[in-house]
Amino acid sequence: MSDTFTALVLEEVDGEQRAALKDLTTADLPADDVTVRVAYSTLNYKDGLAITGKAKIARRLPMVCGIDLAGTVEESNSPAYKTGDAVVVTGWGLSESHWGGYAQKQRVKSDWLVPVPKEFSLKQAMAIGTAGFTSMLCVMGLEHMGVKPGEHEVVVTGAAGGVGSVAVALLAKLGYKVAAATGRPELRDYLVSLGATSIVERTALAQPSGRPLDAERWAGGVDTVGGEVLASVLRGIRYGGAVAACGLAGGANLPTSVYPFILRGVSLIGIDSVMCPKPARLEAWQRLARDLPLAKLEAMTVVEPLSQVPQLAEDIIKGQVRGRVVIDVNA
Ligand SMILES: NC(=O)c1ccc[n+]([C@@H]2O[C@H](COP(=O)([O-])OP(=O)(O)OC[C@H]3O[C@@H](n4cnc5c(N)ncnc54)[C@H](OP(=O)(O)O)[C@@H]3O)[C@@H](O)[C@H]2O)c1
């Protein structure tokens, strides 16, 4: 690769934010200690928010978007990494305060890097990406609260999305019965192929309720949606169960009451992948290597070129993307 490379850059043009492919050089990159030759990034809901401008994700412009990346180390000033090492970065402010993965080359802090587990190619590492890593954190959170595989289902909301699809596949592999809650019931076969034992229509969960509690239904939940859906999930969690909340695809409010917590001992676990400390990151990647069925990962993933990202950003915000989208930054 010559010193010039391509990146998707968010800039302000005529008072509006616009993302466009630009040529950059190594001299343009941030002054951090590891330069990565990027192979893949991915499309996440937050990338959609950043590129469409639906939320202010980039805190300064110009910003190279993309909240994650996988590639090989090109140059390292850190003793922890050497040229040729396969690495992945998720979060840590990529696309917010630091240039991100929608670029053929990026420079990042060595502390942010995680070695790609030997079980995964760079493409598979990004098929997992931020979404899949977050799904694993959710599963670990439920395990930590004592939610075990058993007779009762764990519900996953936004199940056909990126976090949701990986969560369904992980939970099913670990022996949980999984209720997949979706606004796209036409994707029933897809969700069943990932391991869902039942399908719940989103509309059944999206209604406000006058009741403080519903019948005890689920042992636990992974919620990517927030709003009325999360409130509804909380009302239906069985005694002593837990919900890992990681998303807001349906809204940032939480119109709930304290009754699930004080009458059923339900726990609400907050999941953040961006600033997640390194030990938990390493554990999550090890667990993904052990527990995520690669055939299912493959079945939920498509690969698209960097030039498609602006259109894909619109699609993901409209809830029209299924599973995971890997972005081939060199295509
Ligand atoms: N906490 C963290 O660190 C972290 C990390 C990654 C992602 N997230 C958050 O997790 C959520 C999912 O991310 P993702 O990358 O998996 O996005 P995604 O692929 O777009 O999945 C979101 C899913 O939510 C459902 N949905 C979309 N719009 C909705 C609406 N208006 N009301 C109810 N449900 C709706 C859809 O699933 P169905 O079609 O199946 O209904 C959609 O596929 C996002 O809010 C994202 O910001 C948080």
The ligand as a Tripos MOL2 file, in Angstrom:
@<TRIPOS>MOLECULE
LIG
   48    52     1     0     0
SMALL
NO_CHARGES

@<TRIPOS>ATOM
      1 N1        -24.0500   -0.5790   25.3960 N.am      1 LIG1
      2 C1        -23.1600   -0.7930   24.4450 C.2       1 LIG1
      3 O1        -21.9540   -0.7940   24.6600 O.2       1 LIG1
      4 C2        -23.6640   -1.0910   23.0680 C.ar      1 LIG1
      5 C3        -22.8660   -1.7690   22.1390 C.ar      1 LIG1
      6 C4        -23.4180   -2.1070   20.8870 C.ar      1 LIG1
      7 C5        -24.7240   -1.7200   20.5880 C.ar      1 LIG1
      8 N2        -25.4230   -1.0070   21.5180 N.ar      1 LIG1
      9 C6        -26.8030   -0.6110   21.2440 C.3       1 LIG1
     10 O2        -27.5730   -1.7820   21.0510 O.3       1 LIG1
     11 C7        -28.6020   -1.5310   20.1090 C.3       1 LIG1
     12 C8        -28.4930   -2.5420   18.9810 C.3       1 LIG1
     13 O3        -27.3090   -2.2950   18.2320 O.3       1 LIG1
     14 P1        -27.0590   -3.0830   16.8760 P.3       1 LIG1
     15 O4        -25.7500   -2.6100   16.3450 O.co2     1 LIG1
     16 O5        -27.3440   -4.5160   17.0800 O.co2     1 LIG1
     17 O6        -28.2310   -2.4380   15.9610 O.3       1 LIG1
     18 P2        -29.1780   -3.1560   14.9080 P.3       1 LIG1
     19 O7        -28.4590   -4.1960   14.1590 O.co2     1 LIG1
     20 O8        -29.8660   -2.0670   14.1550 O.co2     1 LIG1
     21 O9        -30.2650   -3.8860   15.8260 O.3       1 LIG1
     22 C9        -31.2760   -3.1740   16.4750 C.3       1 LIG1
     23 C10       -32.5670   -3.9400   16.3610 C.3       1 LIG1
     24 O10       -33.5410   -3.3190   17.1860 O.3       1 LIG1
     25 C11       -34.8160   -3.4590   16.6050 C.3       1 LIG1
     26 N3        -35.3650   -2.1120   16.3920 N.ar      1 LIG1
     27 C12       -34.9670   -1.1960   15.4940 C.ar      1 LIG1
     28 N4        -35.7210   -0.0750   15.5790 N.ar      1 LIG1
     29 C13       -36.5940   -0.3030   16.5730 C.ar      1 LIG1
     30 C14       -37.6610    0.4640   17.1330 C.ar      1 LIG1
     31 N5        -37.9320    1.6920   16.7050 N.pl3     1 LIG1
     32 N6        -38.3720   -0.0710   18.1430 N.ar      1 LIG1
     33 C15       -38.0900   -1.3100   18.6000 C.ar      1 LIG1
     34 N7        -37.1130   -2.0950   18.0940 N.ar      1 LIG1
     35 C16       -36.3810   -1.5870   17.0950 C.ar      1 LIG1
     36 C17       -34.6260   -4.2060   15.2880 C.3       1 LIG1
     37 O11       -34.7390   -5.5960   15.5680 O.3       1 LIG1
     38 P3        -36.0200   -6.4560   15.0850 P.3       1 LIG1
     39 O12       -36.1920   -6.1330   13.6220 O.co2     1 LIG1
     40 O13       -35.6640   -7.8570   15.3640 O.co2     1 LIG1
     41 O14       -37.1750   -5.9570   15.9210 O.co2     1 LIG1
     42 C18       -33.1710   -3.9290   14.9600 C.3       1 LIG1
     43 O15       -32.6590   -4.9030   14.1020 O.3       1 LIG1
     44 C19       -28.4200   -0.0700   19.6590 C.3       1 LIG1
     45 O16       -29.2510    0.7610   20.4230 O.3       1 LIG1
     46 C20       -26.9660    0.2130   19.9790 C.3       1 LIG1
     47 O17       -26.7270    1.5700   20.1870 O.3       1 LIG1
     48 C21       -24.9140   -0.6900   22.7200 C.ar      1 LIG1
@<TRIPOS>BOND
     1     1     2 1
     2     2     3 2
     3     2     4 1
     4     4     5 ar
     5     4    48 ar
     6     5     6 ar
     7     6     7 ar
     8     7     8 ar
     9     8     9 1
    10     8    48 ar
    11     9    10 1
    12     9    46 1
    13    10    11 1
    14    11    12 1
    15    11    44 1
    16    12    13 1
    17    13    14 1
    18    14    15 2
    19    14    16 1
    20    14    17 1
    21    17    18 1
    22    18    19 2
    23    18    20 1
    24    18    21 1
    25    21    22 1
    26    22    23 1
    27    23    24 1
    28    23    42 1
    29    24    25 1
    30    25    26 1
    31    25    36 1
    32    26    27 ar
    33    26    35 ar
    34    27    28 ar
    35    28    29 ar
    36    29    30 ar
    37    29    35 ar
    38    30    31 1
    39    30    32 ar
    40    32    33 ar
    41    33    34 ar
    42    34    35 ar
    43    36    37 1
    44    36    42 1
    45    37    38 1
    46    38    39 2
    47    38    40 1
    48    38    41 1
    49    42    43 1
    50    44    45 1
    51    44    46 1
    52    46    47 1
@<TRIPOS>SUBSTRUCTURE
     1 LIG1         1 GROUP 0 **** ****
